[in-house]
Amino acid sequence: MAELLETIRSAAAPYGLNLVAAIPAGGYDRIAPPAMRASTIDPAARSIVVIGNGGGGLWRAFTAHAARNPGWRERANPLDDFTLDVIERYVIVAVRDSGVRCVPVYPFMSGGPTLNFMEAAKLAGLAGPSILGVVVHPVYGPWIAFRAALILDVEIDRPGAARGFDPCPTCTARSCMSACPAGAVTFPSGWDIPGCLTYRVEAEAECAPRCHARAGCVLGPEYRYPDDELAYHQGRALRAMRSYYEANIRPGRRGA
């Protein structure tokens, strides 16, 4: 089955999906809540292949695709739609051509079953925890994201090199902490979500172009996302944060 994993990597790589690893489904299912288990999604599940991007290659592939397809950027979720197109058109076809059953799962599809992608990625050796609230990679640092998973009916156990990676306890610089204007990243507490969210909403311009703490991480600075990609993700995150702030934080502060 090692050949199948290489087939997946070869199909995904031209589109910047350069993080691919596989684990037996049972190991993940033991730590997952019932609704997020691979066996709940597909009772035939034997493996999970986690697929993600490190660095800006996916964004560059998306930008080229959007240029070839006028109107693509005007979609509600253009990057997610591009990811879906790549996985369905190229990656899944390659897997099924090999005779293997394949059920795709995405972190951005609402209303359907999904996996805990952060936990699956850690188990798959593609990332480790951080105090930033995002997982990090030994090479790409925090400039990673997990875009899809494939649930297969054959067993593959090919984790990446980041299994057990846990850099923050031994980091001496911790420049992410001083970089955060909200003081929302500390050790060992980690990411102060209400503090970050409140600052982002109330002092929007300060963090609109990028997350300063993420940019301050000592891991993988050369793989930082391009500025237009940072603006894309930050803008979408801010819209979600505003809704949560209005529903959960502002009323409490007014009543204090």
Buried (B, 14 or more C-beta within 10 A) or exposed (E): BEEBBEBBBEBBEEBBBBBBBBBBBBBBBEEBEEEBBBBBBBEBBBBBBBBBBBBBBBBBBBBEBBEEEEEBBEEEEBBBBBBBBBBEEBBBEBBEEBEBBBBBBBBBBEEEBBBBBBBBBBBBBBBBBBBBBBBBBBBBBBBBBBBBBBBBBBBBBBBBEBBEBEBBEEBEEBBBBEBBEBEBBBEEEBBBEEBBBBBBBEEEEEBEEBBBBBBBBEBBEEBBBEEEBBBBBBEEBBEEBBEBBEEEBBEEEEEE
